[in-house]
Amino acid sequence: MTTTNEAALLAAVPDGLLIGGTWRPASDGATLTVADPATGERVKEIADAAVDDGAAAMDAASEAFPAWAATPARQRAEILRRAFDLVQERADDLALLMTIEMGKPVAEARGEVAYGGEFLRWFSEEAPRLQGRYGANPEGTGRMVVTQHPVGPCFLITPWNFPLAMATRKIAPALAAGCTVVVKPAALTPLTTLFFARILQDAGVPAGVVNVLTTTRTGPVSEGIIRDPRLRKLSFTGSTPVGQKLLEQASGGVLRTSMELGGNAPFVVFDDADLDKAVDGAIAAKFRNIGQACTAANRFVVHRSVAAEFTRRVTERVRAFRTGRGTEPGVTIGPLIDDRAVTKTAALVADAVERGAALRLGGEPVEGPGSFFAATVLADVPAGSDILREEIFGPVVAVVPFDDEDEAVRIANDTEYGLVSYVYTENLARGQRMVERLETGMMGLNVGVVSNAAAPFGGWKHSGLGREGGAEGIHEYLQTKYTMTADPFSDRGGMR
């Protein structure tokens, strides 16, 4: 049930579309309902954008682009830094809002506020440090000037599982580079983005630089924006099938694209691993965000000699978890995002058990209001199980034993995805070999959490294209120009 404090916070969240600096209803007056996944209750009605609203947002972003691109980098940096400060000031509100609309425990939501805020600080520091180069060509007949320029208006599509961090991870580098944006948050969790957009206004972001569309008519609205010839960049975080469809649409306009797509992360534990550290890392890698993260460990590939003990320790830790609404004290496992997620998780667990996996804990939905699934541990999951091929996005540990390093590598790489991997070993040489052999864009070596605003986030294979965060992140929003100039000394008899 919504408390008085929650009601006051929800009332402070804008319920319109942000277009050209103005909050306004959908052009056809349509609205969408946002619900609390822990209770199923409606928490707020907001505007449901139509195709015409997408066109209006592109108008605003295109009109604002020249002035924003010409804004000195230091000025853009100071606005982003003010936004960082405001996020810290309003951290409690942001955390509670995420818990209400997405379900993660408040303590974990506060962690996302800290993480998401770092993208604002990091890219505020990157904005004034963009560099080009100047030098003579090899023939000595002229000078080469290489400069970086904002790519233009961008369309940013964010997912439901990290409502703040995914918004800041895209918006911050775009603004730092001098781009304007149209942001479309997921219809399941749009409130955090709307609240954050108000923060950006308070920080001094000019009208039209950031536009926000909330909609259930995702396909038509998104396609209309992607087909707009003024759009120059598309960034998407979500499933691989949707990303593939968006790439097809983006090809018509030859758009710059960043795609952070699905994952199937292996968590490899060797026989020489420190099991205490490995179990700590497993809990962090699996149960962050209730398992609803593309970086979540999906397959626990554990050496046969320690698999039973590893499973026992993990089961003991998981048994102590408390499931409930994320606002309740001591809750560690909140709801899944909706009932469809519960149904999918249940089907994956049932398939594994039918194939011979041993159910050590959980395995069933939790009765009552809300979309809850019990924290689950499966041992000896056989090859071919759906849970080893599909991204779980739920609180389920699936343990697969192996016998030697080559087998561990084969199991770990046996997936179309390649976002992140985790390896626990005390053998330095083996750790170095795994860095070379595992086919993922990121890796945690004896650590269970790899995300950091200063690091390049992204995957290989079907897990996506491009990088977010780090020094690489801002370059996704820049384009390079090379200029050849005449030799400045050709008519002066050499240098004087």
N, C-alpha and C positions, 0 to 999 in steps of 0.2 A: 504494500500500500504506500502511495506517495505521501511523504511527510510534508509539514509546513515549509521547512527549509527547501526541500526539493521543489515544491510548487513555486516558491519565490524564484528559484534559479531557472526553472523552466519558463516562467513568465518573462525572464530577462533575455531569453534566446529569441532572436528575430524569427518571424514565421513567414517571411517573404523571400523573394529572389533578390540577390544583389546584382544590379545591372547599372553600370555607369555611375556608381556611387549612391544609388537610390535603392531602398528596399521596396519591393512592389509585389503584388500578387501575380499569379500566373495569368497570361493573356486571356485564357478562357475561364479563369476563376476556379480551376480545379485544385483540389487539395489532396494530400496524402497523410496517412496516419502513421505516427511513430509509436511503437509499443515497447514496453519493458519485457525482455525475454525471461526475466525471473518470475514474472507474475502474469504475463500475457495482457496486462492492462494498457489501454491507450494512455500515452503521456502528453502528446501534443499533435495538433494539426498544423501542417505547414503547406506552402505553395508547391504545386506539382507542375513543373514547367512543361510547356508545349514546344513544338518545333519553332514557332515564331519567337519564343523567348530565347532559344539558342541563337537565332539570327540576330536578335537585339543584343545579346551578350557579345557576339562577334563584332557587331558594329562598335560597341563601347571599347572593346579591347583594341580594335584596329585604330580607332580615333585617338586613344590614349598612348599608343605605342611610340610615335615619333618623339613626343615630349619626354616620356619616361626613358627612352633609349638615350636621349641627350642629357638627362639628369646626371650631374657629376657622380662618379662612383662613390665618393665619400658621403655624399648626401643619401644615396640609396643605402649605404652601409649603416648610417646612423638611424634611418627609419627601421631597418631590420633589428638593430640593437635595441631600439625602444620597444619593438614588438617582443623581443626576448624578455626584457624587463617586465613588461606587462603580463606575459605568460607566467612568470614566476610569482608575480603579485596575485594572480587569479588562479593559482595552481589548484587550490582546494575546490573551486567551482568547476574547473575543467575536469578534475579527477572524478568528482561526483557525477557530472554530466555523462562521462564515458561509462561509468558503472550503471547508470539508469538506462542508457540506450543500448549498451553492448553487453553488459553483464559481468565484466571482470571485477574482481574484488577491488575496493577502493585503494588499498595499499599498493596493489599492482598498477592501478590507474595512475597513482602519483608517480610511479616509476616511468610510465609513458610520458607524463608531462615533462619530467626531467629530460628524458631522451629526446622527445620531440622538440623541446625548447632549444636543445643544443644545435639543431640544424639552423635555427635563426641566428644564433651566435656565431657558428662556424662560417656560414656564408656571408654574414656581415663583415667578417674578417677577410674573406676571399675577394669580395667585390673590388676593393681598391688595389688588389695585387695582380690583376690580370695583366699579362705581359705579351708583347710581340717581340720581333727581332729585326735587326738592321745589319746589313753587311754587304761587302762587295761580292758580286757573282764570281765564280771561279775563273772566268775569262778576263776579269778586270775591266769590263766594258760598261759596267753600270752598277747600280746599287739595288739590293733587294730589301723591300720593306714588307714585313708580315704583321698583320694586325688582326685583332679579334673583335667581332661585332655580334650584338644580340641577334638571335635567329628570327625573332618576330613574335607575333601572337601565338600562344600555346594553349592546348587543350589538355587538361590534367584530370585523369579519372582515378579516383582513390577508392580503396576497398573499405569494408565495414569493420575489419578486425582491429585496426589501429587508427581510430578516427582522427587523432591529433597528429601523431608522428608521420603518417603517410601524407597528410596535408602539408606539414612543414617541410618534409623531405623533398617535395616537388616545388612548392611555392617559393621557398627561400632561395634556392639557386636560380630559379627563373627571374625573380625580382633582382637578385644580385647582378645577374648578367645584363639586365636592362630590358627584359621581356615583359609583356603583359600576359595575363592568363584568364582563361575561363576554367573554373573548377567544377567538376561534377562529383560530389560525394555519393557513396552508396545510399540507396533509399532506406536501408535498414538502420543506418547510424548517421544521419545528416546533421544532428543538432550540434555536435562538437565543432564541426566545420563552420556552421553558421555563427556560433559564438566566437570562434577564432577570427572569422572575417570581421566581426565587429571590433575585435582587438586590433586588427590591422588598420582599420579606419582610425581608431584612437591613436595608433602609433604614427599616423600621418601619411599613410599610403594614399596617393591621389585617386580621385574618382576614375573608374574605368580600368585601372591597373589590375585590380583583382575583381573578378565577377564570379558569382556562385549560383549554380543551377541545381536545385533539388528536383528529382523527377522519378516517377515510376515508368515513364515512357522512354526508357533508356535507349533502345535501339534507334527509333526515329530521330530523337533529339541529338544523340551522339553522331549519327551518320550525317545529319544536316550540317553539323559543325565541321566534321572531318572533310566533307566534300566542299566546304567553303574555300575558294581559292586564296583567301587572305590568311588562312591558317598555315603556319609553317612548322609546327612541332606538336607531336602527340606523345604523351606519357601516360602509361597505364600500369596499374598493379591489380592483378586478379588471376583468373584461371587461364591456363594455356589455350583451351579452345576459343575462349572469347578473344584472347590476345591475337590468335591467328586470324580471326575474322577481322579484327581492327587493322591488322597489318595489310590485309587485302584491300580494305577501304582506303588506307593511307597511301597505298601505292599509286593511286590515281593522281594525287597531288605531289608525289615524290616527297613526302613529309619526312623530316627528321623524327625518329621514333626511339623511345625508351620503353622497354617491356620487362616488368618484373613479374614473372609468371609462377607456375606451380613448382612444388618441391617434393622430394621424397628422401629426406635426409637420412643417411646411415649414421649410426652412433656405434663406433667400433671400439671394443674393449679387448685388449690383448691380455695374455696370461700374466704379464709382468706389470700390469697397471696397478696403481694404488687404488684399491677398491673403494675406500672411503671417498676419495676425490671423484672417482668415476660415478659413484652413486649420487653424490652432490650434483655433479654435472648433468647426470641423467634427469634428475628432478627438474633442474633449471631448463634444460633443453626440451623436455617433453611437456611440462605442465605450465610453462609461461603462457598466459592468455588462454588457459584452459585447453591447451593443445591446438588452439586455432591460430596458428602462425605458419607462414610458409617456411620459416626456419626451424620449426619444431622437429625434433628427432622422430622419425617415422619407423625406422627399422633398427632395433638394437642387436647388432651383430657381435656376439660375445664368444670368446674362446671357450671351447667345451669344458676345459678344466676348471673354469671359474663361473660358468653360466649359472649353475644352481645356486651358488652363494650370492652372486650378483642379483639374481631374481629374488632370492629370499630377502636381501637387504632392501631392495626397491619396494617389494610388497609390504614390508614392515613400515617403511616411510609413508607409502601411499595409504595404508590402512588408517593412519593418523589424520588424514585430511578431513576437513569439514566442508560439506557441500551446503550451499545456501545462497541467498541473495547477497551480492557483493558488499552491500552496506552494513551487513551484520558483523559484529565483532568475531574475529577468529576464522572467518570463512576463507578457505583457500581455493575451492572449486566452485565457480559460479555457473550459470546456465550456458548452454550452447546458444548460438545466435537465434535459432528457431527450431520448430519441430521437424523440419526436413533434415536438419543437421543431426538430430537425434536418431531419426530413422536410418540415415546413411551409416552412422557409427554403429548402430545395433546390427545392421546387415553385415558390415565388415567383420565384426566380432563373431557373429553366428557362422559366417563362412569359414573363418579360421578354426573355430571349434569343431565344425563338421568335418574338416580335413584332418583333424588330429591334434590341434593345439590344446595345451593344458590351461584351463582357466584358473588362475590363482586368486583373483580378486575381482569383484564387480561384474561387469558384463551386461548390465541391464539399465534401461531408463529408470529414472527416479520418479515415482508417482507424485502427483500433486500439481498445483499450478506451476507454470513455467516449463522451460525446455531443458531439463536436466538429464545428464547421463552420468552414472557412477564411474568414478576413477577406476580404471581396469588394468590388470596385468595378465598377459598371456605368455606362456612359456612354450618352447619347442614348436614355434610356428613353422609349418612345413612350406617348402617351396611351392609356388603356384597359388598361394593364398592371395585373395584380393587385397588384403590389408598390406601386403608387401609391394603391391604394384600401384595402388591408389593412395593419394594423399588423405590421411585420416581426418585431420582437422577436428580432433576430439581427444579426450583425456585417456588414451589407451597406449600402454607399453606393450610392444610386440617383440619378444626375444627370439633370436635365431642363432643357434650355435654354429661355430666353425672350428676347423682343425688346424689350419696353417695360414700363413700370411697371404699366399696366393689366393686361397679360397675366400678370405676376407675381402680382398680387393675385388675379386670376381662378383661376390654378392653385393658389395657396396656400389659397384659401377653398373649393375644389372638393372638399369632404369633409364627411361628417356629423359629424366630430369637431372639437373646438375647444379642446384643452387648452393647447398652448404653440406659439409660433412663434419663429423666430430670423431676424434681419435684419442684414446687414452692408452698411453704406453710410457714406461720409464726408460725405454731404450732410445737414445737420441738418434742413432742411425736409422732405426725403424721409423721414427717420427719423420725424419727427412725423406725417407723413401715414400711414405704415405702422402706427403705433400706433393711429390712428383707423380704419384700413381693414381690418386683419386680424382675423378673427373667432375670437379665442382668449382664454382667460381669463388667460394669462400671455404675456410676450414678452421675449426677450433681444435687446437692441439692441447689437450689436457685442460680445456675450458669448455663450459657448456653454453655460453652466450657470446656471440661474435659481433653483434650489431654495435656500431659506433659512428657518430656523425662525421668523424675525421677519417673514416675508412670507406673504400669503394664497395658499395653493396650491389650485388648482382650475380647472375648465374651463367652457366654454360648450357649447351644443348637446348632442350625445350623449356628451360627455366628462364629464358629471356635474352634481351639485348640491352647493351648500355649499362651504365653504372650510376648509382645515386649515392651522394655523400662523398666525403674526401675531396682532394684536389680535382679528381676526375669529374665530380658531380656537376660543377658549374660549366664544364666544357660541353655537356650535353645540350646546353642552351646557347651556345656560341657557334658562329661560323667564321671561317678563316678567309682573309683576303690577302693575296700576294700582289704587290705593286713593284714593277720594275721601273727604276728611274735612270736617266742618262748619267753617265760618268760626270760628276760635278767638276772634274779637273781636266776634262778632255780639251777644252779650249783655253786653258790657262797655263799650259806648259808644265803641268804637274802641280804637286802640292806646294803651297807657299805659306 
